[in-house]
Amino acid sequence: MAKLWQKNYTLDDLMQHFTVRTDYILDQELVISDALASCAHARGLERIGILKKEELEKLESGLKEIVSLRLENNFEINEADEDCHTAIEGYLTKKLGDIGKKIHTGRSRNDQVQTALRIYMREVSVRLAHETLGFASELLDFSRKYEGVPMPGRTHMQIAMPSSVGLWAASFAEELIDEARLMLDMNRLLDQSPLGSAASYGAPIPLDREFTAEQMGFGKVQNNVLYANNSRGKFEAILLDQCNYIALTISKLSQDLILFTLPEFGYFSLPVELTTGSSIMPQKKNPDGLELARSRSALIDSCAQRVKNSIRSLPSGYNRDFQDTKEPLIEGVKETWALVSIMKRMVSGLIVHEDRLVKACVPELYATDKVFDKVMKGGTFRDSYKSVGLNLEDVEREDPYEALKKRTSTGTSGKLNLDTDMKICKELINECDDRLDVYFKAYSKLLCLDGLCAVNW
């Protein structure tokens, strides 16, 4: 099919390659989202008399075929198409003739891309929150299992105070729960339909934007059509920022595990099926997955920065710079999904060496406890601190299990409140399921395909 903007000249080949780049490949990720949005738009056109009922039915049938082809990895997008949007219209026009040419009425490619991306991002954000909460649940189960196992707490990487494996694992679980909650809060921002904004200024026909938004399962219309355009890139960056927070947490967890699985520590062992070998040293079982988790965290951060830098100095209205926000968006969210999934697997197979952990609870670990023993017997904190600090050789090793029981304040090793964490995690997982159910029901009503997702990972 000719380009959507086709003029009376042929685009230079070098310009073709420069402007399209990898869009036609990346856009396989958006085919289903665009088909859903196109179906909703077609229903809106029928509602205002631009399409006849039988034309709508033919378009819906054609869009359903496109989705089926995409699910079989058989929907073709060529460089000449530029993107999935032209390929979809071309497929409909080839199959239905003039009826296919009507589906773009009232749309610009800009709000077509915007709407497909919004459907994609809206679903991605909930699915990432759900996967992150699943990882948090795995950490909480691990924390429960090893709740009372002693572990040296460290500051500046030096021996600090008595802690536990349960406290260590639950700290990451609670952090991930908060990040999943932030992702769900951000999802409300994405749950606005930009369809009908056209090239930033609407169209001079009575499009029912509320109707098409409802058809796609959106909570509301993004009201101002210029804002709908100006939010492109910014919403992608906000989503990637949330991904980055999750990645930062995982990077810290990965670094801990790299250290604590060293033979010199020996607190934990990684499941061997998640380690790799050396090409020269036969004894090696390397934590490559954890090392890559650190670098992938940086990759995800770079995706967020790429988007922000692409839109930083743009004037309002559509600019082609927006095209370069698509690749980092898709790369960033997919890498976040992979990162959470592999770390969940890593924790589920983690082996705890309780004997090494107990042995690591050396006398100096209890120095601060000695200070508070003196305080509880009537001494001042500062004098007790000085007394212990000047006589560290007198600090004796305590029973590490009993040391944990002395910590009874909320959130300490003796009172982790894991039941509360698990309850919150479950409630948020249910919230994710409810939101996805709304989307999937809307998709099913649009294309009569049960179990249809916009995102297929």
DOVEXKE-264811 format. One line per 10 residues: number of its first residue (from 1); their letters; for each residue x, y, z of C-alpha. Coordinates in steps of 0.5 Angstrom, whole numbers, plus 2048, in hexadecimal, padded with zeros to 3 digits. Example, Ala and Ser with C-alpha at 12.3 -4.5 7.8 and 13.67 -1.06 7.14 Angstrom:
<recs>
1	as	819/7F7/810; 81B/7FE/80E .
</recs>
This chain:
<recs>
1	maklwqknyt	800/800/800; 802/807/7FF; 804/80B/805; 7FF/80E/809; 802/815/807; 803/813/800; 805/819/7FB; 806/81A/7F4; 80E/818/7F5; 812/812/7F7 .
11	lddlmqhftv	815/813/7FE; 81D/812/7FD; 81F/80B/7FF; 824/80E/804; 81F/812/807; 81A/80C/807; 820/808/80C; 821/80E/810; 81A/810/812; 817/809/813 .
21	rtdyildqel	81E/805/816; 81B/7FF/81A; 814/802/81B; 811/7FD/816; 814/7F7/81A; 812/7FA/821; 80B/7FB/81F; 80A/7F4/81F; 809/7F5/827; 803/7FA/825 .
31	visdalasca	7FF/7F6/820; 7FA/7F4/825; 7F9/7FA/828; 7F8/7FE/822; 7F3/7F9/81F; 7EF/7FA/826; 7F0/802/825; 7EE/801/81E; 7E8/7FD/820; 7E5/802/825 .
41	harglerigi	7E7/808/820; 7E3/804/81A; 7DD/803/81F; 7DD/80B/821; 7DD/80C/819; 7D7/808/818; 7D4/80B/81E; 7D4/812/81B; 7D2/80F/814; 7D9/80F/810 .
51	lkkeelekle	7D9/808/810; 7D3/803/80F; 7D1/7FD/813; 7D3/7F8/80E; 7DA/7FC/80D; 7DB/7FC/814; 7DA/7F4/814; 7DF/7F3/80F; 7E4/7F8/812; 7E4/7F4/818 .
61	sglkeivslr	7E4/7ED/815; 7EB/7F0/811; 7EE/7F3/818; 7EC/7EC/81B; 7F0/7E8/816; 7F6/7ED/817; 7F6/7EB/81E; 7F6/7E4/81D; 7FC/7E5/818; 800/7E9/81D .
71	lennfeinea	7FE/7E3/822; 801/7DE/81D; 807/7E3/81C; 805/7E3/815; 803/7EB/814; 807/7EE/80F; 80A/7F5/810; 80F/7F8/80B; 814/7FD/80B; 810/801/805 .
81	dedchtaieg	80A/800/80A; 80E/805/80F; 80A/802/815; 804/7FD/817; 7FF/802/816; 800/803/80F; 800/7FB/80E; 7FA/7FA/812; 7F6/800/80D; 7FA/7FC/807 .
91	yltkklgdig	7F7/7F5/809; 7F0/7F8/80A; 7F0/7FC/803; 7F3/7F6/800; 7EE/7F2/802; 7E8/7F6/803; 7E9/7FC/7FD; 7E6/803/7FF; 7E3/800/806; 7EB/800/808 .
101	kkihtgrsrn	7EC/807/806; 7E7/809/80A; 7EA/807/811; 7EF/80D/812; 7E9/812/811; 7EA/817/817; 7F1/814/819; 7F8/816/818; 7FD/811/819; 7FF/815/81F .
111	dqvqtalriy	7F9/813/823; 7F9/80C/820; 800/80B/823; 7FE/80F/829; 7F8/80A/82A; 7FC/804/829; 802/806/82D; 7FD/808/833; 7F9/801/832; 800/7FD/832 .
121	mrevsvrlah	803/801/838; 7FC/801/83C; 7FD/7F9/83C; 804/7F9/83D; 804/7FD/843; 7FF/7F9/847; 803/7F2/844; 809/7F5/847; 806/7F7/84E; 803/7F0/84E .
131	etlgfasell	80A/7EC/84C; 80D/7F1/851; 808/7EF/857; 809/7E8/855; 811/7E9/856; 80F/7EC/85D; 80B/7E6/85F; 811/7E2/85D; 815/7E6/862; 810/7E6/867 .
141	dfsrkyegvp	80F/7DE/867; 817/7DE/867; 817/7E3/86D; 812/7DF/871; 816/7D8/870; 81C/7DB/873; 819/7E0/877; 81D/7DE/87D; 824/7DD/87A; 829/7E2/87D .
151	mpgrthmqia	82D/7E6/878; 832/7EB/879; 82F/7F2/877; 834/7F7/874; 836/7FE/873; 83B/801/86E; 83C/7F9/86D; 83F/7F8/874; 83C/7F4/87A; 836/7F8/87D .
161	mpssvglwaa	831/7F5/881; 82D/7EE/881; 828/7ED/87C; 824/7E8/878; 823/7E5/872; 81C/7E6/873; 81D/7EE/874; 822/7EE/86E; 81D/7EA/869; 817/7EE/86B .
171	sfaeelidea	81A/7F5/86A; 81B/7F4/863; 814/7F1/863; 811/7F7/866; 815/7FC/861; 812/7F8/85B; 80B/7F8/85E; 80B/800/85F; 80E/800/857; 809/7FC/855 .
181	rlmldmnrll	804/800/858; 807/806/855; 806/803/84E; 7FF/802/84F; 7FE/809/851; 802/80B/84B; 7FD/806/847; 7F7/80B/849; 7FB/810/845; 7FB/80C/83F .
191	dqsplgsaas	7F4/80A/83F; 7F2/810/83B; 7F0/80F/833; 7F3/814/82F; 7EF/811/829; 7EC/817/825; 7F2/81C/826; 7F4/81B/81F; 7FA/81F/81E; 7FA/823/824 .
201	ygapipldre	7F3/827/822; 7EE/822/821; 7EA/821/81B; 7E4/825/818; 7DF/81F/819; 7DB/81E/81F; 7DF/818/822; 7DC/815/828; 7E3/814/82C; 7DF/812/832 .
211	ftaeqmgfgk	7DC/80C/82E; 7E3/80A/82B; 7E6/80A/832; 7E1/806/835; 7E2/801/830; 7E9/800/831; 7E8/800/839; 7EB/806/83A; 7E9/80A/841; 7E8/811/83E .
221	vqnnvlyann	7EA/815/837; 7F0/819/838; 7EC/81F/837; 7F1/825/834; 7F3/822/82D; 7F9/826/82D; 7FB/823/834; 7FA/81D/831; 7FF/81E/82C; 804/821/831 .
231	srgkfeaill	804/81B/835; 807/817/830; 80E/815/833; 80C/818/83A; 808/812/83B; 80D/80D/839; 812/810/83D; 80E/810/843; 80D/809/842; 814/807/841 .
241	dqcnyialti	816/80B/847; 811/806/84B; 815/801/848; 81C/804/84A; 81A/804/851; 818/7FC/851; 81F/7FB/84D; 823/7FF/852; 820/7FB/858; 822/7F5/854 .
251	sklsqdlilf	829/7F7/853; 82A/7F8/85A; 827/7F1/85C; 82C/7EE/856; 832/7F2/859; 830/7EF/860; 82F/7E8/85D; 836/7E8/859; 839/7EA/860; 836/7E5/864 .
261	tlpefgyfsl	837/7DF/860; 83E/7E0/85F; 842/7DB/863; 845/7E0/867; 83E/7E1/86A; 83A/7DB/868; 833/7DD/86B; 830/7DB/865; 831/7D6/85F; 82D/7D8/858 .
271	pvelttgssi	82A/7D2/854; 82F/7CF/850; 82A/7CF/84A; 82A/7D7/84A; 832/7D8/84A; 836/7D7/844; 83D/7D4/843; 844/7D7/841; 847/7D5/83A; 84E/7D4/83D .
281	mpqkknpdgl	84D/7D3/845; 849/7CC/846; 847/7CD/84D; 843/7D4/84C; 83C/7D5/84D; 83B/7DC/84C; 835/7E1/84E; 835/7E4/847; 82D/7E5/848; 82E/7E9/84E .
291	elarsrsali	834/7ED/84A; 82F/7EE/844; 82A/7F0/849; 82E/7F6/84B; 830/7F8/844; 829/7F7/842; 827/7FC/847; 82B/801/844; 828/7FF/83D; 821/801/840 .
301	dscaqrvkns	823/807/843; 826/809/83C; 820/808/838; 81C/80D/83D; 822/812/83C; 821/811/834; 81A/812/834; 81B/819/838; 820/81B/834; 81C/81A/82E .
311	irslpsgynr	816/81E/830; 81A/823/835; 81A/829/830; 814/828/82B; 80F/82D/82A; 808/82B/82B; 804/828/825; 807/821/822; 80E/821/820; 811/81B/81D .
321	dfqdtkepli	816/81A/823; 811/816/826; 812/811/822; 819/80F/825; 815/80E/82C; 812/808/82A; 818/804/82A; 81B/805/831; 814/804/833; 813/7FD/831 .
331	egvketwalv	81A/7FB/832; 81A/7FE/839; 813/7FB/83B; 815/7F4/838; 81C/7F4/83C; 818/7F6/842; 814/7F0/842; 81A/7EB/840; 81D/7EE/846; 818/7ED/84B .
341	simkrmvsgl	816/7E6/848; 81E/7E4/849; 81E/7E6/850; 818/7E3/852; 81B/7DC/850; 822/7DE/853; 81E/7DF/85A; 81A/7D9/859; 820/7D4/859; 825/7D8/85D .
351	ivhedrlvka	828/7D3/863; 829/7D6/86A; 82F/7D4/86E; 82D/7D5/875; 833/7D2/878; 838/7D7/874; 833/7DD/876; 833/7DB/87D; 83B/7DB/87D; 83B/7E2/87A .
361	cvpelyatdk	838/7E5/880; 83E/7E6/883; 83F/7EA/88A; 840/7F1/887; 839/7F0/885; 836/7F1/88C; 83A/7F7/88E; 834/7FC/88D; 82F/7F7/891; 834/7F7/896 .
371	vfdkvmkggt	833/7FF/896; 82C/7FE/897; 82D/7F9/89D; 830/7FE/8A1; 82B/803/89F; 825/7FF/8A1; 829/7FE/8A8; 829/805/8A9; 82F/808/8A5; 82F/80E/8A0 .
381	frdsyksvgl	82F/80C/899; 836/810/898; 839/80E/89E; 837/806/89C; 83A/807/895; 840/80A/897; 841/804/89C; 840/7FF/897; 844/802/892; 84A/803/896 .
391	nledveredp	84A/7FC/898; 848/7F8/892; 84C/7F2/894; 847/7F1/899; 841/7F0/895; 83F/7E9/894; 83B/7E5/88F; 834/7E4/891; 82F/7DF/88F; 82D/7E2/888 .
401	yealkkrtst	826/7DF/888; 824/7E2/88F; 827/7E9/88C; 822/7E9/887; 81C/7E8/88C; 81F/7EE/890; 81C/7F2/88A; 815/7F3/88B; 814/7FA/888; 80F/7FA/881 .
411	gtsgklnldt	813/7F8/87B; 819/7F5/87F; 81C/7EE/87F; 817/7EC/885; 811/7EF/882; 811/7EF/87A; 80A/7EF/879; 80A/7EA/873; 803/7E9/873; 801/7F0/872 .
421	dmkickelin	806/7F1/86C; 803/7EA/869; 7FC/7ED/86A; 7FE/7F4/867; 801/7F0/861; 7FB/7EB/860; 7F7/7F1/860; 7FB/7F5/85A; 7FB/7EE/856; 7F4/7EE/856 .
431	ecddrldvyf	7F3/7F5/854; 7F8/7F4/84E; 7F3/7EE/84D; 7ED/7F2/84D; 7F0/7F8/848; 7F3/7F3/843; 7EC/7EF/843; 7E9/7F6/841; 7EE/7F7/83B; 7ED/7EF/839 .
441	kayskllcld	7E5/7F0/839; 7E6/7F6/835; 7EA/7F3/830; 7E6/7ED/830; 7E0/7F1/82E; 7E3/7F5/829; 7E6/7EF/825; 7E2/7E9/828; 7E9/7E5/829; 7E9/7E2/830 .
451	glcavnw	7EF/7E3/835; 7F2/7E8/830; 7F8/7ED/833; 7FB/7F3/830; 802/7F1/832; 804/7EA/830; 80B/7E8/834 .
</recs>
